[in-house]
Amino acid sequence: MIERVRKTIQEFHMLEPGDGVVVGVSGGADSMCLLQVLTELAEEFALKLHVVHVNHLLRTEADIEENYVQEFCKQMNIPCTVFRKNIDAYAEETGASIEEAGRNFRYECFEQVCRQEGMKKIAVAHHQNDRAETLIFHMIRGTGMRGLGSIPPMRGRIIRPLWNIAREDIEAYLNKKKILYYTDASNLSDDYSRNVIRNQILPRMEAINEKAVSHLAEVSTLAKEYWEFVEQMAVQSEKAAVVDCENGVLVEKDRISELPVLVQRHIIYRLLVHLSGSSRDWEQKHVEQVLDLVERPVGKQVSLPYHLQAIRSYEGIRIGAQVEPQQSAILPIAVEPNTRIKIAEIGWLDCICIDWTAGGEISKNLYTKMFDYDKIKANLCVRNPMPGDYLVINSKGEQKKLSRYFIDNKVPREQREHMLVLASGQQICWVIGMRMSEEFKVTEETNKVLKITFWYEGE
């Protein structure tokens, strides 16, 4: 036992000589084994140990276990800090499950003692069976390569010296050392998913192959190595394939399509974690939903956890915060010659009617257009697009639906309903900032010109 734990500590550089270590001890077999092993290695690594016990106040036996841990630490001359918390009430208060609330509070306690005592590491008692159980749990729930990696040997200051030790070896070690440990009765109940895996699924697998747990742990180790390799590739490739944009990021279609599929998935996963600020709740299906948009028409989108959404744009896939649909803010506003028309919070139009002589200079500015005023039959207005709008696209009078024009010119779907147009009935005279109708262009026969300039607010 000591040699195997020493090897794990050295392989992953878990400890340095003189480290202060907070040890999480519940009084169960796993944590009692962890404490005993670290005690035996304390002199070799010059360790300073400090035990933390958390009483969740969920079971009548909890007080007995608390007293036992305190007495054991006293005999071993190890400082022990006890925290007591009604986890049932805490879970209701935070909206978490009891299991999750207990875990969150325990780690808060570990971190608190680390800060108070100036300790560098937190040792917890996850072992080989925990890795196998977590691997199965992730597979059942739906996971990617990272989930197959199960529980890592280290995460930040958290270390897991028993990472490569099986539960049966832990119990055998404690029995040989004649060290008492307590069994949490709730672990025997199948009310929790993990208990079903522990009490039913893993024993069935071990009946098929007695080395099932160690084989599953080996798979998780290989998956972790694959994950780390692809992570390196993804970090390098992400710089060329992803750019920041308003409210999120843009994954450029042409760039990401050139990459191996494994790297594509990894990049998307990294972006989802970054944008949400959490690695929890992301499953392989979410990554596939986003990547599937590459082959979908422009405008297709998927809703994601953490109020994120992915939208297929012309350039690729935009991932960011969900945008609540906005109602069109611009109702039709009449446009008259020789007036300034204010468009609330957007800008204004300057409209000037002038006499025209052949050979005059026609403006080529995107935001200044000149119209043959005599050809405008219906009243002019500025508004947002409406169903049925159309443009005359050539001198033959051929028409194109405005919606089709937006598609052909790669106007993102989410922007189309908020565009500004100058309209005469359903005929569009000018898509402001883009093209105007061929029907109203100035010609040699033009007598009067309506010159309209659009100004954005503040310009």
C-alpha positions in Angstrom: 0.0 0.0 0.0 2.6 2.5 1.0 4.8 1.8 -2.0 1.9 2.1 -4.4 0.8 5.4 -2.9 4.3 6.7 -2.9 4.6 5.9 -6.6 1.4 7.7 -7.4 2.5 10.8 -5.4 5.9 10.8 -7.2 4.4 10.1 -10.7 2.1 13.1 -10.6 4.3 15.3 -8.4 1.5 15.6 -5.8 3.7 16.6 -2.9 6.9 18.6 -2.3 9.0 18.2 0.9 7.5 20.4 3.7 4.0 20.7 2.2 1.1 21.4 4.5 -1.8 19.1 3.7 -5.5 19.4 4.6 -6.8 15.8 4.8 -10.6 15.3 4.3 -11.6 12.5 6.7 -15.2 11.3 7.2 -14.4 8.2 9.3 -15.2 5.9 6.4 -12.7 3.3 5.1 -11.4 5.4 2.2 -10.6 8.5 4.2 -9.2 6.5 7.2 -6.8 4.7 4.9 -5.8 8.0 3.3 -5.0 9.5 6.7 -3.1 6.5 7.9 -1.0 6.3 4.7 -0.2 10.0 4.8 0.8 9.7 8.5 3.2 6.9 7.6 4.7 9.0 4.7 4.7 12.3 6.8 8.3 12.0 7.9 9.6 11.0 4.5 8.0 14.0 2.8 8.2 16.3 5.9 4.5 16.8 5.7 2.4 19.0 8.0 -1.1 17.3 8.3 -4.3 18.9 9.3 -7.6 16.9 9.3 -10.9 18.4 8.4 -14.1 16.5 9.3 -17.6 17.7 8.1 -20.7 16.5 9.9 -23.6 16.9 7.5 -26.2 16.3 10.3 -28.0 13.8 8.1 -27.7 10.6 10.1 -27.9 9.7 13.8 -24.5 8.0 13.5 -22.8 11.2 12.3 -22.0 12.4 15.8 -20.4 9.0 16.6 -18.2 9.3 13.5 -17.3 12.9 14.4 -16.1 11.9 17.8 -14.2 8.9 16.4 -12.2 11.1 13.9 -11.4 13.6 16.6 -10.2 10.9 19.0 -8.1 9.2 16.3 -6.5 12.5 15.4 -5.8 13.2 19.1 -4.0 9.9 19.5 -2.0 10.6 16.3 -1.2 14.1 17.5 -2.8 15.6 14.3 -4.8 18.9 14.4 -8.4 18.3 13.5 -11.1 20.9 12.6 -14.7 19.9 12.6 -17.5 21.7 10.7 -21.2 21.0 11.3 -23.8 21.9 8.7 -27.5 21.0 8.1 -26.9 19.9 4.5 -30.6 19.1 4.0 -31.5 22.8 4.6 -28.4 24.0 2.8 -29.4 22.0 -0.3 -32.9 23.5 -0.2 -31.4 27.0 0.2 -29.0 26.7 -2.7 -31.2 24.7 -5.0 -28.7 21.9 -5.3 -29.1 18.2 -4.7 -28.2 16.9 -1.2 -25.2 15.1 -2.7 -24.0 18.2 -4.6 -24.6 20.5 -1.6 -22.6 18.3 0.7 -19.7 18.2 -1.8 -19.7 21.9 -2.3 -19.7 22.6 1.5 -16.9 20.1 2.2 -14.6 21.8 -0.4 -15.5 25.2 1.0 -14.4 23.9 4.5 -11.2 22.5 3.0 -10.3 25.7 1.3 -11.1 27.7 4.5 -8.7 25.7 6.6 -6.1 25.9 3.8 -6.2 29.7 4.0 -6.3 29.9 7.8 -3.4 27.4 8.3 -1.3 28.3 5.3 -1.6 24.8 3.8 -0.8 24.1 0.2 -2.6 20.9 -0.7 -6.0 19.2 0.0 -5.9 15.4 0.0 -9.2 13.5 -0.7 -9.7 9.8 -0.7 -11.0 9.0 -4.3 -9.7 5.7 -5.4 -9.8 3.2 -8.3 -13.4 2.1 -7.7 -14.5 5.8 -7.7 -12.9 6.3 -11.0 -14.7 3.2 -12.5 -18.0 4.3 -11.0 -17.6 7.9 -12.4 -16.6 6.5 -15.8 -19.8 4.4 -16.0 -21.9 7.3 -14.7 -20.5 9.7 -17.4 -21.1 7.1 -20.1 -24.7 6.5 -19.0 -25.4 10.3 -18.9 -23.6 11.0 -22.2 -20.1 12.2 -22.3 -17.1 13.1 -24.4 -13.5 12.1 -24.1 -13.0 14.3 -21.1 -15.8 12.5 -19.2 -14.2 9.2 -20.0 -11.1 10.5 -18.2 -13.2 10.2 -15.1 -11.5 11.6 -11.9 -8.1 13.1 -12.4 -5.2 12.4 -10.0 -4.9 16.1 -9.3 -6.9 19.3 -9.8 -5.3 22.5 -8.7 -4.3 22.0 -5.1 -6.5 18.9 -4.7 -4.6 15.6 -4.7 -5.8 12.0 -4.7 -3.0 9.8 -3.4 -5.3 6.7 -3.4 -6.1 7.3 -7.1 -4.7 3.9 -8.2 -5.8 1.8 -5.2 -8.9 -0.5 -5.3 -11.5 -0.5 -2.5 -10.8 -4.1 -1.6 -7.1 -3.3 -1.0 -8.1 -0.3 1.2 -10.3 -2.5 3.4 -7.6 -5.2 3.6 -5.0 -2.6 4.6 -7.2 -1.2 7.4 -8.1 -4.7 8.7 -4.4 -5.6 8.8 -3.6 -2.3 10.7 -6.7 -3.0 12.9 -8.0 0.5 12.2 -11.7 1.0 12.8 -13.8 2.6 10.1 -17.5 3.4 9.7 -19.8 2.6 6.8 -22.3 5.2 5.8 -25.7 3.4 5.6 -26.9 5.7 2.9 -24.2 4.1 0.6 -26.1 0.8 0.8 -29.3 2.3 -0.5 -30.0 2.5 -4.2 -31.8 5.8 -3.9 -28.8 7.5 -5.7 -27.6 6.7 -9.2 -24.0 6.2 -8.0 -25.1 3.7 -5.4 -26.8 1.6 -8.1 -23.6 1.6 -10.1 -21.6 0.7 -6.9 -23.9 -1.9 -5.5 -25.3 -3.5 -8.7 -23.6 -2.7 -11.9 -19.9 -3.0 -10.8 -20.4 -6.3 -9.0 -22.1 -7.7 -12.1 -19.1 -6.6 -14.2 -16.7 -8.1 -11.7 -18.6 -11.4 -11.9 -17.8 -11.4 -15.6 -14.1 -10.3 -15.1 -12.6 -9.9 -11.6 -10.3 -7.2 -12.9 -13.2 -5.1 -14.3 -12.5 -2.2 -12.0 -8.8 -1.9 -12.8 -9.6 -2.3 -16.5 -12.1 0.5 -16.3 -9.6 2.6 -14.5 -7.0 1.9 -17.2 -9.5 3.1 -19.9 -10.0 6.3 -18.0 -6.3 6.9 -17.8 -6.0 6.3 -21.6 -8.9 8.7 -22.2 -7.3 11.3 -20.1 -4.0 11.0 -22.1 -6.0 11.3 -25.4 -7.8 14.3 -24.0 -4.7 16.1 -23.0 -3.1 15.5 -26.5 -6.2 16.7 -28.3 -6.4 19.7 -25.9 -2.9 20.8 -27.0 -4.0 20.6 -30.7 -7.2 22.4 -30.0 -5.5 25.3 -28.2 -3.2 25.8 -31.2 -6.0 25.5 -33.9 -8.5 27.6 -32.0 -6.5 30.8 -32.6 -6.9 30.5 -36.3 -10.5 29.2 -36.4 -12.3 31.3 -33.8 -12.7 35.1 -33.5 -14.4 37.2 -30.9 -17.6 38.9 -32.0 -20.5 40.8 -30.3 -22.0 38.7 -27.4 -19.8 35.7 -28.1 -17.5 34.1 -30.6 -17.6 33.2 -34.3 -16.3 29.8 -35.4 -15.3 30.3 -39.0 -16.7 27.5 -41.2 -13.9 27.2 -43.7 -11.2 27.1 -41.0 -12.8 24.6 -38.6 -13.8 22.3 -41.5 -10.2 21.8 -42.3 -9.4 20.3 -38.9 -9.7 16.7 -37.7 -13.2 16.0 -36.3 -11.7 15.2 -32.8 -10.1 18.7 -32.8 -13.3 20.3 -34.0 -15.3 18.7 -31.1 -12.7 19.7 -28.6 -12.7 23.4 -29.8 -16.5 23.6 -29.5 -16.4 22.0 -26.0 -13.7 24.5 -24.9 -15.8 27.4 -26.2 -19.0 26.2 -24.5 -17.1 25.9 -21.2 -15.5 29.3 -21.7 -18.7 31.1 -22.6 -20.8 29.4 -19.8 -18.0 29.7 -17.2 -18.7 26.0 -16.2 -17.7 22.6 -17.3 -20.8 21.0 -15.7 -23.8 19.9 -17.7 -22.0 19.9 -21.1 -22.6 16.6 -22.9 -21.4 15.2 -26.2 -24.8 15.9 -27.7 -24.4 19.6 -27.2 -21.1 19.6 -29.0 -22.6 17.6 -31.9 -25.6 19.9 -32.1 -23.3 22.9 -32.6 -21.0 21.2 -35.1 -24.0 20.0 -37.0 -24.9 23.6 -37.9 -21.9 23.7 -40.3 -23.9 21.6 -42.7 -27.2 23.5 -42.0 -28.7 26.5 -43.9 -27.9 30.0 -42.7 -30.2 31.0 -39.9 -30.6 27.6 -38.3 -29.9 27.7 -34.5 -29.9 25.5 -31.4 -30.6 26.5 -27.8 -28.0 25.4 -25.3 -27.6 25.2 -21.5 -26.6 28.4 -19.5 -28.8 30.5 -21.8 -26.4 30.2 -24.7 -27.4 29.7 -28.4 -25.5 28.7 -31.5 -26.6 30.2 -34.9 -25.5 29.3 -38.4 -24.3 32.5 -40.1 -22.8 33.0 -43.5 -19.3 33.0 -42.0 -19.8 30.0 -39.8 -21.3 29.4 -36.3 -21.9 32.2 -33.9 -22.1 31.1 -30.2 -23.2 33.4 -27.5 -25.8 34.6 -25.1 -29.4 34.0 -26.3 -30.9 37.2 -27.7 -34.6 37.8 -26.9 -36.6 38.5 -30.0 -37.2 42.2 -30.4 -40.3 43.7 -31.8 -39.9 45.9 -34.8 -39.4 49.4 -33.2 -39.9 51.5 -36.4 -43.5 52.0 -37.5 -43.9 53.7 -40.9 -42.9 57.3 -40.8 -44.0 59.5 -43.6 -41.2 61.0 -45.7 -41.8 64.5 -47.3 -39.5 66.6 -49.5 -37.4 69.3 -47.8 -37.8 68.0 -44.3 -35.7 66.2 -41.7 -37.3 63.0 -40.5 -36.2 61.8 -37.0 -36.0 58.1 -36.4 -36.0 57.7 -32.6 -32.7 56.4 -31.1 -31.4 55.5 -34.6 -30.8 58.6 -36.6 -32.5 60.8 -39.2 -33.2 61.4 -42.9 -32.5 64.7 -44.7 -34.8 64.9 -47.7 -34.2 67.6 -50.3 -36.1 68.0 -53.6 -34.1 69.7 -56.4 -34.6 70.4 -60.0 -32.4 68.2 -62.2 -30.6 68.8 -65.5 -29.0 66.1 -67.5 -25.3 65.5 -66.7 -25.5 66.3 -63.0 -23.4 64.4 -60.5 -25.2 61.4 -59.0 -24.1 60.5 -55.4 -22.3 57.2 -55.0 -22.4 57.4 -51.2 -23.9 54.4 -49.5 -26.0 56.6 -47.2 -27.0 59.3 -49.8 -29.3 58.3 -52.7 -31.0 60.3 -55.4 -34.4 59.3 -56.7 -36.5 60.3 -59.8 -39.2 61.9 -57.8 -41.8 61.9 -60.6 -41.7 58.1 -60.7 -42.7 57.7 -57.1 -46.5 57.0 -57.2 -47.4 56.2 -53.6 -46.5 58.1 -50.4 -43.0 57.4 -49.2 -42.2 56.2 -45.7 -39.3 54.8 -43.8 -39.9 51.6 -41.8 -38.8 48.1 -41.1 -39.2 45.4 -43.7 -42.7 43.7 -44.1 -43.9 40.5 -45.7 -44.5 41.1 -49.4 -41.9 43.8 -49.9 -40.0 43.6 -53.2 -37.2 45.4 -55.1 -37.1 46.1 -58.9 -33.7 44.8 -59.8 -33.1 45.8 -63.4 -34.2 48.1 -66.2 -36.6 45.4 -67.5 -38.7 45.8 -64.3 -38.0 42.3 -62.9 -38.7 42.0 -59.3 -37.1 40.2 -56.3 -38.6 39.6 -52.9 -36.8 41.6 -50.3 -36.4 38.5 -48.2 -34.6 36.8 -51.1 -32.4 39.9 -51.5 -31.4 39.6 -47.9 -30.5 36.0 -48.3 -28.5 36.5 -51.5 -26.6 39.4 -49.8 -25.8 37.4 -46.6 -27.7 39.6 -44.2 -28.0 37.5 -41.0 -31.5 36.5 -40.3 -31.5 38.1 -36.8 -30.8 41.5 -38.4 -33.3 41.4 -41.3 -36.4 42.5 -39.4 -34.5 45.5 -37.9 -33.2 46.9 -41.2 -34.4 50.3 -42.4 -36.0 50.6 -45.8 -37.5 53.5 -47.8 -40.8 52.2 -49.2 -43.5 53.3 -51.6 -46.3 50.9 -50.6 -44.7 47.4 -50.8 -42.2 48.5 -53.3 -38.8 49.2 -51.8 -37.1 52.3 -53.1 -34.0 51.9 -50.9 -32.6 49.4 -48.5 -30.8 52.0 -46.4 -27.0 51.4 -46.5 -27.4 48.9 -49.4 -29.0 49.1 -52.8 -31.9 51.1 -54.2 -34.5 50.2 -56.7 -33.7 50.3 -60.4 -37.1 51.8 -61.1 -36.4 55.1 -59.3 -32.9 55.7 -60.6 -32.1 59.1 -62.2 -32.0 59.1 -66.0 -31.6 61.7 -68.7 -35.4 62.2 -68.7 -35.5 63.0 -64.9 -36.8 66.5 -64.0 -37.0 66.4 -60.2 -34.7 64.6 -57.9 -35.4 63.6 -54.3 -32.0 63.5 -52.5 -32.1 61.6 -49.2 -29.2 61.3 -46.8 -29.3 59.0 -43.8 -27.4 59.9 -40.6 -26.8 57.6 -37.6 -27.4 59.1 -34.2 -24.3 60.9 -33.1 -22.7 61.3 -36.5 
